[in-house]
Amino acid sequence: MLKAGKKAPSFTLPDGDKKKISLSDFKGKKVVLYFYPKDMTSGCTQEACNFRDTFPDFQKLKAVILGVSIDSPESHKKFSDKYELPFTLLSDADKKVVQKYGVWKEKSMYGRKYMGIERTTFIIDGEGVIRNIFQKVKVSGHADEVMKSLGEI
């Protein structure tokens, strides 16, 4: 499991336009890397819209927001366009990055077990070091919690 103070694993993933985006593209900037289960679902939509609505405050802190799920670039594009998301969504269809970051876990719903993304946010500083990890995120109030944490680095 990754811990605060450790180097964030590098990655390159396609965005909604299939453009390759790497964590290293944001050297020198704070990065909010949030993993979420699925485009167009209620909790994920609320989380994305909360980040959208507070986006100007994140910009003031010189922070970049990157959302990651295993949905396709096409799905991300539709999701981003529908909710006018001003930040980048990345597709990890082969599940390599979700596994690297330890967020691909066994989950349970209505007694049925399945594998999926555990909603998790990583705060990464300009040197690529993880500064904070929010696990099993509760969507309500999360964007504010992340912003407060960013202000401390």
Secondary structure, 3 states (H helix, E strand, C coil): CCCCCCECCCCEEEECCCCEEEHHHHCCCEEEEEECCCCCCHHHHHHHHHHHHCHHHHHHCCEEEEEEECCCHHHHHHHHHHHCCCCEEEECCCCHHHHHCCCEEEEEECCEEEEEECCEEEEECCCCEEEEEECCCCCCCHHHHHHHHHHCC
